[in-house]
């Protein structure tokens, strides 16, 4: 595996690891503590945080690379642009759902939706990171 692909895997893994911290904390508290009045079993915000951090890290990496001149939009194939767009859309939708859910506007489908967005984000962001690793740098 080339150096750029290793970096892509590391970037993706770090985004996932950062995002998993609140989810792991919630899990430990849910398993090892007594539920208090007002305790919520709502996992949606934690799942959405994984999605937001993972997709957001990819978005920031690419925008930074474009601004720094490391990447050029001309070097991105139409398919890479579509995957990047899907990653950004996942980031935006997850951010909106996170805001709605933590303010009490989520419903019984929020956790399932958050789980779907998390899986979709993981797939899109990894594919985009690996595709970007093969793009010629300026």
N, C-alpha and C positions, 0 to 999 in steps of 0.2 A: 504494500500500500504506500502510495506516495505521501510526501510531507503534507501537501495541501489536503488530501483526503483525511489524514490523521487529524489535522487541525479542524476540519469540518466535523468529524466525529466528536472531538473534544468540545467544540462550541455547542453542538447539539446536546451532548451529555451534560454540560454545565447548565444549560438552560433548563433541562429536565430536572437536574438535581436541585437547583435553586427553587424551582417550582414545587418540588415534592416536600420541602421542609414544613410548610403549614399543614399539608395533608398528613404527614407522619406525626406531627405534633397532635393533631386532632385525633388520629388513631390511637396514639398512646394514652391520651386523656380519656378517650371513650372506653378503652379497655381497662385502664388501671385506676380510675377514680370513680367516685360515686356521682351519679347524675344529680345535679342540684336543680332546684326549681328555676325554670327559665332556660335550662340547658337545651341546646338544640342539637338534633341529630341531622341537621342539614349539612350535607357534604358538598353541596354545589359550589359555594365560594372557594373551598380548598381545591376542588378539581379545576375550577376556572382559573385560579391563580397559577396552576401548573401550565395551563394553556397560554395565559397571558405572558408569563415569563419566558416560555419556550418560543412562542411566535414573536414576542417583542424583542428578544435577543437577536433573532434572525433579522428582523426588520431593521434594528439599530445597526447591526453589523453591515448590512448591505447599504443602507443610507450613508453610513460613515465611509464605506469603501467608495461609493459613488462621489461623495463630496471630496474625499482625499485624492481622487483620481486613480485609485487602485483598480476599480472596475469601470467599465464603460457600458452604458445601456446598449450600444451598438454590438457589443460582444455577447449579449444575452439573446438566445434563440427565442422565438415566439412561445415555445412550450415552457421555457424557464420563466418567462415573464408571466405566463398563466399561473404556474405553481407559486411564484412570488405573490401574485395577486390573491390567490386563494389563501396563502399564509397571512397576508395582511387582512383579508376579510375575516378570517378566523380570529385574528387578534382583536379586530374591531367588534365582532359579534360577542366574543367572550367578555370583553370589557363592558359592553352594554349590559349583558346578562348579569355580570358581577355586580354592577351598580344597582340593577333592579333587585337582585336577590338580597343583597346586604341591607337594602332599605325596606325589606319586607314585602316587596312586590312580586317575588317569585311564587310559582305554584308547585303542584305536585310533580310536574314534568321537568323542573329545573335541574335536578340531579342527573336524570337521564340525558338531558340536553347537554349538560356540562361534560358528562362522560364521553358523549359522541364528539363534542368539540375538542376534547383533550386528545382523543385518538386521532382525529382528523388533523389536528395541529402537529402532533408528533410525526405523522406520516409526511405531511407537506413540508414541515421545516427540515426534516432530515433529508428528504429528496432535494430540496432547494440547496441546502448546505453542500451536499455531495455534488450536485450539478454545478454549483458555483466554484467548487474546487477544481473543476476541469476547464473553467473559463480562463482564457489568457489574461494575464494581468498587464496593466499599462506600465 
